[in-house]
Amino acid sequence: MNSQSPIYSFKFTISWIIVYSGIVYLLSLYLHIALAIYLGLWILNLLIELVERSLLRFGTRIYTTER
């Protein structure tokens, strides 16, 4: 398990839930709610991967556990 990942921090988890809610809301305007939830999770996973890779590319680490 990658303890440096932003997804394991409570602050970042709340942020991702808000981002996911926004994605689902936007998708549900055009699609059925079940499809919007499924696609929203897929898009959120892609977004999290992109953020993690961009943080690693720039050498930025987010410490989410106490030392």
C-alpha positions in Angstrom: 0.0 0.0 0.0 1.3 3.4 -0.9 1.1 5.5 2.3 2.2 8.6 0.4 -0.9 8.6 -1.8 -3.3 11.5 -1.2 -6.2 9.1 -1.2 -5.3 7.8 2.2 -5.5 11.2 3.9 -8.8 12.2 5.4 -8.5 15.8 4.1 -7.9 14.5 0.6 -10.6 11.9 0.9 -13.2 14.6 1.6 -11.9 16.5 -1.4 -12.2 13.5 -3.7 -15.7 12.8 -2.4 -16.6 16.4 -3.4 -15.0 16.0 -6.8 -16.8 12.7 -7.3 -20.2 14.3 -6.3 -19.6 17.0 -8.9 -18.7 14.5 -11.6 -21.9 12.4 -10.9 -24.1 15.5 -10.8 -22.8 16.7 -14.2 -23.1 13.3 -15.7 -26.6 12.7 -14.3 -27.8 15.8 -16.1 -27.3 13.9 -19.4 -27.4 10.2 -18.3 -29.3 7.8 -16.1 -28.2 8.0 -12.5 -26.8 4.4 -12.3 -24.7 5.0 -15.4 -23.6 8.4 -14.1 -22.4 6.7 -10.8 -20.5 4.1 -12.7 -18.8 6.5 -15.1 -18.2 8.9 -12.3 -16.1 6.3 -10.4 -14.2 5.5 -13.6 -13.4 9.2 -14.2 -12.5 9.8 -10.5 -10.1 6.9 -10.7 -8.5 8.3 -13.8 -8.3 11.8 -12.2 -6.7 10.4 -9.0 -4.1 8.5 -11.1 -3.3 11.7 -13.1 -2.9 13.7 -9.9 -0.6 11.1 -8.3 1.6 10.8 -11.4 1.9 14.6 -11.7 2.9 14.9 -8.1 5.5 12.2 -8.5 6.8 13.8 -11.7 7.5 17.1 -9.9 9.0 15.3 -6.9 6.2 16.4 -4.5 5.4 14.0 -1.7 2.4 14.3 0.5 3.0 12.8 3.9 -0.2 11.5 5.2 1.1 9.4 8.2 2.9 10.6 11.3 6.6 9.9 11.4 
